[in-house]
Amino acid sequence: MNLGIEIGGTKLQLVAGEGANIRHHIRYAVDKGRGAAGILQHIEATIRQLPDALDAVGVGFGGPVDIRTGCIATSHQITGWSGFNLADWLRQRTVARQIRIENDANVAALGEALHGAGRGFGHVFYVTLGSGVGGGMVIDGRIYHGVSPGETEIGHIRLDKAGTTLESVCSGWAVDQEIRRAISGLSDRSVLKQLVGTATAGEARFLREAFDQGDETARQILNRIADDLAFGLSHVVHLLHPDVLVLGGGLSLTGEPLRAAVENRLLTYLMEAFQPGPTVRLAELGENTVPIGALSL
């Protein structure tokens, strides 16, 4: 039996099984106050509860890692991870013959490439639109790696010389702020304003419903996101020319309106020889994208 682990800033997920076949699934909310120690305690307790010995362990970690040593470089959200050798820690607590530690975006890309929206394609590029923006490239079933310490950091692609990055305008956090600013000047008749109500975080989750109800502000924001995302992805296409672009993360739950808008706008940014460009798909594995990818490591 294999174990797949997702270590994020807000949640910890552990799944046991093979490939996309999950036999056991445990989810914990991360207590930031307890730092890395609290997360490690949950992992150790879960390993002890598993009925079978582990053959392999794969981890998708929310931050930069050294894939050769299994050492965590840092976490931008949880204290206590910097310089921690997670692979050695897992070896001391399991009999697993193989332990792999990867960045969570790479792991999510692998999950979608093998078992989700990228099935059947040789070159898959995955972009996750969450609290930040990350990416991963899978070629013929294997994660593409550049020179350490990282690769395919699409969130840090600049959209202009002033320093605007894709992450600064297309992350869930950035869209939350944009919605907050927009509705402050709208009348109480605004559908988007009514849906957001007194929410003080996660405003982006109301974008699709407002869009479906014909809210003009929601339409403008969604089109702006799609345009900036398409422009960023055009650089990916010109450099790597993947078969398929997969949109994942919380913001991708905006769904078909966002997917279609990105695909349409992408055409306007591609050189003629590369048109019609790769197909654009929505991620299919949902919250299990990283855990299934970790099992697939």
N, C-alpha and C positions, 0 to 999 in steps of 0.2 A: 504494500500500500504506500502511496505517495502523499505528501503533505504540501499544500500550497498555502502561503501566508501573504496577506496584504497588510502592510504596516503604513498607516496614513496619519494625518494630523488630527483626525476626528474619529476614525474608526479603525478597528483591528478585526480582520476576518481570517479564519482558518478553515480550510476545506480539506477533507481526506478523500482520496479516490484515485482514479486514473483518467488522464485526459480531461474530457468534459463530463465524465461520469462522477458526480459527487455523491459520496456515501455518508459523509458527516459534514455538517456546516455549523460553525459557531461564530457569532459576531459579538464584539464588545465595543462599547463606547469608550473612547480614549479620555482618560482623566489627565489633562495637561499638567495639573499640579503634581502628579506623581512621576512625571517625566518618563524616560526610557525604562526605568526600573519597574514601573507599574505594568507596562506593556510586556516586558520580559516575564514578569510573574504570571500573567495570563497565558502566555505561550507555554511556559513550563507546565502549568497546571493542566492545560489542554493535552499536551503530549502524554502526560501520565494517564489521562483518561481514555486514550485511544485503545481499542481492543487488540490491534495488531501492531507488530513491529514495522517501522518505517524503512522503506527501501531508498527513498530519495526525498529531499526537501527543497522546494523552490520558494523564493521570497521576492515579492515586489515591494520595494521600499520607497517611501515618498521623499526622495532626496538623492543627492549624488553618492555613488558607492564605487568602490574599487572591485570590479568583477573578478579580478585575478586572485585577490586575497580574501574577499568577503568582508572587507572592512568598510564601515560606514564613514563617509567623509563628514557629513553633518545633516541635521534636519533643521529646516527653517521654521518649524512649528513646535517641536518637542525637544526639551533639553535632555542632555545626558547621552546623546548618540555619537557625538564627535569623537572619531578615533576608535570607536568600539568595533571589535572584530566579531561580528554576528555569526559568521561561518564557524569559527572555533567554538563559540558558545553553544551552537547547535550540535556540533560534533560531540561535545561533552555530555549531551543529554539525550542523544539518539544513537542508534546503530546504523543510521543511514549511510549507504555507500557513496552517495553523491549529494552534495549540498551546493546550490547555486543562489547567489544574491544578485539581483538586478534592480535598476531603477524601475519604479512602478509604471511609467509610461511605456518603456520597452516591453515590460511584461504584459501590459494591456494590449499592446500592438500584437504580440505573439498570440494571445488568446483570441483576438478577433480574426487574425490571419488564419489560424488553424481551425477554429470552431465557430466563428461568427460571420460578420459581414464580408470578410476577406477570403472566405473559403473558395478554393478553385482558382485563385489568382496567384501568380508567381511573385509579383512585386506589390507589396501592400504598405501604404503609409497611413499611420493612425495619428490623429490629433485629439487630445483630450481637452475639453473646455470646462474646466472646473474652477476651483478657487484660483488656480493659475492656469497657464496654457503649456502643455507639454506635447511631445511627439515621439514616435518610434517608427522604425522602418524594418520590415521583415522581407527577406529575399529568399525564395524557395524554402520557406519554413524555418529560417534561421534569422535571429536578430542581427541587424547590421550594427557593427561597432566601429567607431573611429578611434583615433588615438585617445587614450585616457587623458582627462577624466570624463569625457562625455561626447555626445553626438546628437544630431537631429533635434536640437533645442529650438524648435520653431517658435516658441513663445518669446524668444529673445531676438527674432528677426525684426529689424527696424523698418518701419513704414515710411520714415523720412529721416533727414539728416539732423533734425532737432532732437531725436532720441525717442520718438514714439515707437514703442514695441507692440507686437501683436498682443502680448499678454496685458499690456496697459490699457487696451481698448476692447479685448474680446474675452477676458476672463469673467467668470461669474461675478466676482467682486467689482470689476469695472462696470459691468452692466447694471448691477445693483445701484451703484452710485449714479449712473446716468439716468436711471428711472427715477431715483429720488429727486434729482435736480429737475427733471422734466415735469413731474407731477406737482412740484411746489408752485408752479405758475399756472396750473390748470384749474378750471372750475370744478365744483363738486359733481358736475354732470359727467365728467370724464370716466369712462369705463375702467381704464387702467388705474386711475386714482381710487375709485371705489373698491376695486379688487385688492389693491395693496393695503388699503385701510390704515391700520395703525402698525403694520409690520415695520420693523426697524432693521431687518436683514433678510436676505434671500428674495428680494423683490423680483428678480429675474424669473422666478417660477410662475409669475402671473402673466408673463408676456404672451404666451401662446393663447390663453383664454381670451385676453383682451384683443389680440389680433383676430381671432375667430369671430369676435363680436363686432368687428369693423372699426376698432379704435384706431384713429389716425396716428396718434403718438406711438402706439405699439408697432404699427406698420413701419413708421419711419425708423424706429430704433432697430427693429429686426432687419430692415434693409441695410442700415448702416453697418450692423454686425456682419451681415453676409458679404458686403462689399469689402470691408477690411480683411475678413477671413479669406475671401477669394484672392485678394491681392497677395496676402502672405503665402497662400498655397500655390500661387502661380510661380513663386521662386522655387518651391519644392518640385513642381512639375518640370521647370526648365533645367534644374540641376539633376534630378533623379528619374523623372518620367515614370512614375509608378503606374500599375494597371488600375488601381483603385485608391481613392481617398476615403478613409473612414472617419466619421465625426462621432466622437464619444464625449463622456463627461456630462455633468449636470445640465449644461446649457444646450446640449444636443437633444434634450427632452422637449425642446421647442418643436422638434419633429420635422415633418415634411415641408412646412413653409420655409424653414431655415435651410434644409438640404437643397430644395429646388432653387432657392435664391442664390446659394453659393455656387451651385452648378452652372446657373445661367450667367452669373457675374464672372466666373472663372474664364469663360470663353473670351470675354473682352480683354483679358490680360495676357492671353497666350499668343505666342508667335504663330503665324498661320500654319507653319509646317507641323505644329504640335496639336492642332485642332482636329477633332473635337475635344481632345484631352481625356484624362481618366474619368471613369464613372465616379460619382460621389454617392456614398451610402451612409446610412445611420448605423451606429454600433448596435449589435443585436444581443449582447450578453448582459447588458444592464449592470447591476451592482456586482455581478460575478465576473466581470471582465478581467480584473487583476487576479483574483483567486484562481480562475481557470487558466489564465496565462501562467501563473506560478506553478500549477500542476504540470503544465506542458513543458516547463523548463527541463 
